[in-house]
């Protein structure tokens, strides 16, 4: 049975920064971005001749690439919803990690009755003040996820999950990383040829993400460190680089090999393979920068010395960097007293703590704490 453990979200503070172009904000800042699939959605229907048509597409997918932080707020907008009887519509949202941690929301079920919904723009957000009306005209606006009189089980391949009735209850606000495929499943459970349902201009996810890092407004030399409170291992990443702006952020995780493989299988990992593991888990950093950088960057990682393999000392440790579809051993300068390893790189992405690989092998060490897929709590 997979072991599910808690993980603290890393809190970071600025230790030192000199940026000739200006830097800010520092610590837990936010950024809002939108991701859209504008392909029309045509709900399943039955024609007057009795011919059945499936929903197209089923599902509709929005892919969210790597982002600097965790979800702080989410809105889902349906563009130009049209139906003579919106009460026939059932719409469910499934997050990329939903097969192993909540992440499924019933957005619309049995709302609107037989009142014409004429090309309305409908947004769902937990901060709204009301649901869609049960049996009245639906106007454009922002609503709570709206389910009345139980949920309808949608046909395969819609995942057979528990669908929550708010984003918070679904764990989407539990410090989750948004990367991966978000799917929208739409279905007419009435099946009358007299009624149709469409989302003419597709849908949008708007994500406000909290990131632990620094946003640089301009170029020139930058020196900055993100650190955890005293006594917390594994969360310090120091950057020295030349940048022309953008967000620099980082996150540290400890995860089991099984859960890391599950991330790969589900497409939620920023890597598509794992090196051979000497224990059941790894220590893992994801460093993100969406600006431009010239020259090299020097990164200092603080690691947790617990859980070393038999015969392995801190002097044997080093850093593996994932790029070009493979893990590469960088080594690094170890400070066994401070439990840090320092490396120089010309780009960012995943890094893992390990030891010098023997020929044909790569042995990594770590603990089994959760990452994206595990239960989280706010610091």
N, C-alpha and C positions, 0 to 999 in steps of 0.2 A: 504494500500500500504506500502511495506517495506521502511523504512527510510534508505537512503544510505548517510553516512557521511564520512568525510575525517579522516584519521588517520596518524599521524606522526610516521615514523620509529624512534624508540628510539636510540639516540646516547649515547654511553657510554664511559667513561674514567676511567682509573684506579685511585682509590682514595688511596689505600694502598695495597701492596702485599709483603709478606715475604714467599718465597718458597725455602726451602733448596735444592730442586732438580732443581730449575730453572723454570722460567715462561716467556712466550711470545708467540705470539705477543699480544699486548694490544689494546683494542678498536676495530675498524672495520677491522678485519682480514678476510682472505678468506681461504676456503678449497675446493678442487675439488674431486668429487667422481663420479663413473660411476655405472650405473644400466642397466642390460642386460636381454633381453628375446631372447634366441638363438633358439627358435622354428622356423623352416622354415615357410615362408608365401607363400602360393600358391594362386595366383590371380584367380578369377572366370574365367571360360572359357566355351566355347561351343565346343563339340566334332564334328567330321565330320559326325557323325550319328545324330547330332542335340540335344544330351543330354547336359543339362546345369549343371554346377558345381559352387557352391558358393565359394567365397574366404574363405580360411581356414588358420589360425583362423580369425574371423571377429567379433570384432577387435583383434589385438594382444596387450597384456597389459604388461606394466612394472610397478611394484609397488615400490614406493619410501617410505621407512619408515621414522620415525621422524628424522629430521636433525637439526644441530645447528643454522641454519640461513636462510636468504632469498636469492633468486636466483639473482646472479649478472651476470651470463652468462650461456648460454645453447647451446649445440650441440646435434644433433640427427644424428646417423650414421646407415646406412643400409649396412649390410654385405653380399657381393656377390650377387649383383643385376644382374639378367639375363633376357633379353628379346630380341626377334628378332625385335621387334618394340616398343621401350620404350615410344613412343608417346601415346600408349594406356593406360599408367599407370597413376593412380590418387592416391595420398597418402596424407592423412590429419592427423594432430596431434591434440589431444584434451587433455588439461590439466585437473587436477582433479576438479578445481573450475569453469570450463567453462560454467556451466549452469547458473551462476549468475554474472560472470565478465569476459568478453572476453575469452582469453585462447585457441583459436582455430586457427590453422595455416594450410594453404595449402602449403605443402612441394614440391609437384611434380604434374604438370598437363600439358599435351601436350608438353612435352620436349623430345627431342631425335629422333623424327620422326620414320623412319623405318631403322635406322642405328643400327646394332647389338650392344647391351650393354652386354658384355661378362664377367659376374661375377665380377663386379666392386664394390669397397667399396666407398660409397657416403656419405659424411658428409654435413649437413646443419648447417650454423652458420651465424649470422648477420654480422660478421666481414669479411666474404669472399669478394672477389672483383668482382665476376661475377655469373650469374645464370648458370644453366645447359644450354647447347646449345639447341636452338629450333629445328634445323633440321641438326644435325651433330653427329658424334660419341661422346659418353659420356665416358670419362676416369675417373679413380679413382681420388678423390680429394675432396676439400671443396668448397661448393657453397652456394650462397644465396638461400633461398626458391624460387622455380622456377615455376611460373604459366604463361601460355601464352593463350591469346584469351579467357579469362573468365574461370570460374571454373565449374566443373561438380558436380552436386548434387548427392551424393552417396546414395545408397538405405538404407532403414531402417535396423538396428537401429542406423545407423550413425547419430549423433545429427544434427538437422536442425539449424545450427548456422551461424553467419557471420564468414567466414574463412579469416583471415588476411594473408598478404603476407610477413610478417617479424615477428620475435619473439617479437621485441620491440612494434610494432603496436598492437600485440595481448595481450599486457599487461603482458607478462610473466616476463619481467624485471622490473615490477612495485613493487619491494620489496615484492614478493609473496613467501610464504612458499611452498616447493615442495611436501609435504607429500600427499600420495594418489595414485590412479591409473591413469597412463598416458596411453592413448589408441592411437593406430595407425590403421587407416582405409585405406585399400588398395582395389582398384577396377579397373577393365578393362572395359572402357566404349565403346569399339569397338565391342567386342563379335565375332571376327572372329576365326574359328577353325585353321586358318593358323598361329596365333600368340599366344604366351604364355608369362607369366611374373611370376617371382619368386624372393623372397629374401631368399636365401638358408640358411643363418646362422643368421637370425633374425636381431635384432636392439638393439642399445644402446643409452641411454641418458647420457650425461656427463654434470654435473651441477657444476658450480663454485658458492659457497655460501658465502655470506658476513655475518659474525656473530659478534655480539656485546659481546665480552667476552675475555677470556684468555685461551691460550693453555699451559697446564702444561707439562713439559718435564720429570719430575721425581717426586718421592714421598716425604714423610714427611709432616709436617704441612704447611697448606696454609691458608693465610688470604687475601681476596681480596674483593673489592666492585666495582660494576658497578653502575655508577650514571649518571643521566641526567644533562644537564645544569641547573643552578639555576632557580628555579621557575617552572620547569616542574614536574608535579606530577606523581607518579606511577611507576617510572622506576628503582628505586634503589633496587638491590638485592645484599646482602653481603653474602659471603661464608666463613665459617671457617670449614675446614675438613682436613682429611688426604687422599691424592690421589696418585695414581701411574701413573699419566699421563692422557692425553686426553684433550678435549676441554670442558671448562665450559662456557656456554652462557645462556642468558635469554632474554625473550621478554615479554613486557607488552601490553595488549590490553583491550579496553572497547568495548563490542559488545552487540547488542540487543539479546533478548531471541530468537526472530524469526530467526535471522541470525545464532545464535549458533545452533539452531535445524537444520537449513539447512546444516550446516557443518557436523553434525552427520549423517543426511540422505545421504549426498554425500560421506561419508567416509573420509572427510578431517580434522576431529577433532581428537585430541589425547585422546578423551574420547567418550563413547558410550551412555551417558545419561546426563541429566541436573537435578540438584536439583530444587525443587519448588522455583520460583523466586518471591520476593516481589515487584520488579519493572520490567520494560521491559528489563533490561540489567544487566550485571555483570562486575566486574573488574577481570581480568584474567591474570595470569603469567604462562608462560611455561619455566621451568628451565630444562636445558639439560646438561648432562655430559656423554661422551662416554668412559671415562676411568674407573678405578676401585677405590673405596673409602672404607676405613675401618673406623669404628666408626661413630659418628653422624656428621651432618652438621648443623650449625646455619645459618638461612636465615633471613635477615631483608628486608621487603618489604615496599616501600613507596607507599601510596595510595592517591587517590583523595577524600577529605572529602565531596565534593559536592554531592547532590542527596540522602542524607540520608532519609530513610523512616520517616514519622511522628512518634515521640516518641522514635526514635533510636538515641542514642548518640555514640560518638566515643568509649566510654568505653565499649559499647556493642559489638564491632566488634571483629572478629577473622578470622582465615584462615581455609578454607576447602581444603583438599588434596585428589586428585583422584588417587586411586591405587586399585588393585585387583577387578577392575570392578565396583567400587562404590566410592562415596564421603564420606570422613571422616572428622569430625570437629576436628581441632587441637587446636583451640583457639589461644593463643599467648600473648605476652606482648605488650600492646598498649602504644605508646607515643603520646598523643593527640596534643602536641605542635609541634612535628616534623612530625606528620601524618605517623608514622611507626608502623608496627606490626612485632614482632620477634618470630620465631618458631624454634624448633629443630627437625630435621627429619633424617631418615636413608636412604632416597632415594629421587629421583627427579621425576618430571612429572608435570601435571597441578596443579595449586593452584588457588583458588578463594577467594575473600574477602566476608565475610558474617557476620552474627550475630549468637549467640548461638541458635541452633535449638530448637524449642519447640517440645514436644512429637509428633512424626509422621510428623513433618514438618521441612523444612529447608528454611529459608527466606534469600535471598541474596539481596544485594543492588548494584547499579552501574549506569553507564551512558550508553548512546547508541552511542558509537564510533565503527568504523569498525575494524575488525581483518583481517584474511586471505582473506576474500571474498570481501573486500571493496576497494574502490578507494584509492590509496595511493599516496603520493608525497615524493620525496627525500628531506631530510633535507639539 
